[in-house]
Amino acid sequence: WVGAAAAAAVASAAAAAMLRCMPPLWRCNRQVEALDRRHCSLQAVPDDVYRYSRSLEELLLDANQLRELPKPFFRLLNLRKLGLSDNEIQRLPPEVANFMQLVELDISRNDIPEIPESIKFCKSLEIADFSGNPLSRLPEGFTQLRSLGHLALNDVSLQTLPNDIGNLANLVTLELRENLLKALPASLSFLVKLEQLDLGGNDLEVLPDTLGALPNLRELWLDRNQLSSLPPELGNLRRLVCLDVSENKLEQLPGEISGLVALTDLLLSQNLLENVPDGIGQLKQLSILKIDQNRLTELTEAIGECENLSELILTENMLTALPKALGKLAKLTNLNADRNRLLALPPEIGGCSSLNVLSLRDNRLEFLPPELASTTELHVLDVAGNRLQHLPFALTSLSLKALWLAENQSQPMLKFQTEDDEKTGEKVLTCYLLPQQPSPSLENLLQNSVDESWTDTNLNRVSVIQFVDEPRVE
């Protein structure tokens, strides 16, 4: 029955798709305002489109195999929404100027080499997506499209923006990702309604100071450029919620970053940062901070003032210690400091009462503080690749779902025994993976020249390994 029901459902969906791609002959006498012919393997604009030329307002021909737009197509004078994305169209004719009522145009992912100058007559255009076409430039009249609120020009090989792009004063979102831009025109600062600006994946080396004059900007994407510094004026973006400057060449952040009081997401991955300014403590709304793959040698104690921080990613830096103020971060759920040079964890870490995941893989930790047991929400603890002798007995109070002590560990949880620490006399946890040994690759190197004293000091541990494998005697 289940198989039959599934087959019936597939057949029904196929029939629905077929009906959608068929001309609506049964509606000949009715005015048709919208036609959806997406995913119909069309190689030409279907004739029934022209039958409704007086009434048609919405036409969706996306994801077909159209190569050209014939002249009768531009007699659809009442079109308000036109979808032509994911076709093989090679030319946008100047007759596009006829679409004076057009509000929304999506012609992304075609093979159109240029936008005609006559596009400037599409005065009603509010939403336009030209992404994924080999454009390289915009026509001079493009900036006369004053009604544009949302413009996408991703991956179109643009080398420059029009100097008068500031004329598009109603823009709310501007997407310019994956282009060849090396500089930005000063008039960008006139886009006072702009809320989202995406400049990721370009060749920008310097940002204009005027970028800080966009009073409504909420999202700024600058990842994968060539930036070595950020202008201090960026701190004026009081409404900025998300800033992504990952994969650049930043060596330091301006102290004025403290002005980004609404910021929730700060992405700094893959730069050359050696520290973070104390002003970061002013970012009271900050929720996600990613500083992985930098050159951090220390993290400011001011981080403890970021009271809403929930995710802190410090992977692949050169940190030897974490700030004590981390313990103030009561909302922190995810802390990752893998592949640093940490020698110890501050006892204050116990203050992170919401911590779910703590990852400290590949550091130089020899002990974990018993205070870690106060992180009652902790479910995943990854300390593989360290130098831990044992674990604090207090950890038994945690409801851990995964505790990783080694790279090749087959199960997320292990069976532990209690021992008395020889030095302190305190009760500790141990198992066959403790004390942690050098990584397998390093062990292979050591096998050829095993030192007698090294073997002697570890004889006592061998009995522990054997003990774990034996059945427990009650």
Buried (B, 14 or more C-beta within 10 A) or exposed (E): EEEEEEEEEEEEEEEEEEEBBEBBEEEEEEEBEEBBBBBBEBEEBBEBBBBBBEEBBBBBBBBBEBBEBEEEBBEBEBBBBBBBBBBEBBBBBEBBBBBEBBBBBBBBBBEBBBBBBBBBBBEBBBBBBBBBBEBBBBBEBBBBBEBBBBBBBBBBBBEBBBEBBBBBEBBBBBBBBBBEBBBBBBBBBBBBBBBBBBBBBBEBBBBBBBBBBBEBBBBBBBBBBEBBBBBBBBBBBEBBBBBBBBBBEBEBBBBBBBBBBBBBBBBBBBBEBBBBBBBBBBBEBBBBBBBBBBEBBBBBBBBBBBBBBBBBBBBBBEBBBBBBBBBBBEBBBBBBBBBBEBBBBBBBBBBBBBBBBBBBBBBEBBBBBBBBBBBEEBBBBBBBBBBBBBBBBBBEEBEEEEBBBBEEBEEEEBEBBEBEBEEEEEBBBBBBBBBBBEBEEEEEEEEEEEEEEEEEEEEEBEEBEEEBEEEEEE
